[in-house]
Amino acid sequence: MAPRPAIHSGTVDWSGENPCMYLKERDDGPFVTLASFFRVVLSPKGRGHALVLVEAPQAKASRADALNVVITDNEPLARWLIADYASHFQAFKGAPALSNLEYRRLTRATASGDPASTYVETVEGESFEARLSLEKVGTPFMAEVPPDKSATGKHWMYSLLASAERGTITANGRRLKGHAVPREMFGRAVTSAFLAFSETWVRA
């Protein structure tokens, strides 16, 4: 077997972190709450943060009882991530909510806790605070996903992943619907609440 080259020949599109929670009310039911948080350290759109929070995946706009929002400190980056990446993620794919998300300004994003047990992302914005809490985080594993198996079909995706037994989301003190459910990720049994560190997308 020939040694692998030390340098990847593709173009790095972005690198950072991307913890996600895709929640259901019953294991065989539809997703009722979707959250994907991006902490990007390098991209053609610069650095930044973006929380994509969808409480009504089948609605084309926020409702009084359900927010479909993006909280971000770099709107061009957020729009690019949604169009080119999040819209291809399995849980978000085809969701009408992505066509008309409400954008709000992010003022602070803070990570706390221990990724080996309980980990929390707190995102604050104008009259808004969300907490994504992942509990009983499992053993991390490294994924190297080729383009034919990646969400976009155009990138190599590398990431250190760890799923959690429980995932909860609160927005302005209100606990959002759903719980993490079992799923398979690249042939491994995980849940729909997971951490993704050192995530890097390399254009093939």
HELIX and SHEET records of a PDB file:
HELIX    1   1 GLU A   75  ASP A   84  1                                  10    
HELIX    2   2 ALA A   86  HIS A   88  5                                   3    
HELIX    3   3 PRO A   96  ASN A  100  5                                   5    
HELIX    4   4 PRO A  147  LYS A  149  5                                   3    
SHEET    1   A11 PHE A 141  VAL A 145  0                                        
SHEET    2   A11 HIS A 155  ALA A 171 -1                                        
SHEET    3   A11 PHE A 128  VAL A 137 -1                                        
SHEET    4   A11 TYR A 119  GLY A 125 -1                                        
SHEET    5   A11 GLU A 102  GLY A 113 -1                                        
SHEET    6   A11 ASN A  68  THR A  72  1                                        
SHEET    7   A11 GLY A  48  VAL A  54 -1                                        
SHEET    8   A11 PHE A  31  LEU A  42 -1                                        
SHEET    9   A11 THR A  11  GLU A  17 -1                                        
SHEET   10   A11 ALA A 193  ARG A 203 -1                                        
SHEET   11   A11 CYS A  20  LYS A  24 -1                                        
SHEET    1   B 3 PHE A 141  VAL A 145  0                                        
SHEET    2   B 3 HIS A 155  ALA A 171 -1                                        
SHEET    3   B 3 ARG A 174  ARG A 175 -1                                        
SHEET    1   C 2 PRO A 182  MET A 185  0                                        
SHEET    2   C 2 ARG A 188  THR A 191 -1                                        
END                                                                             
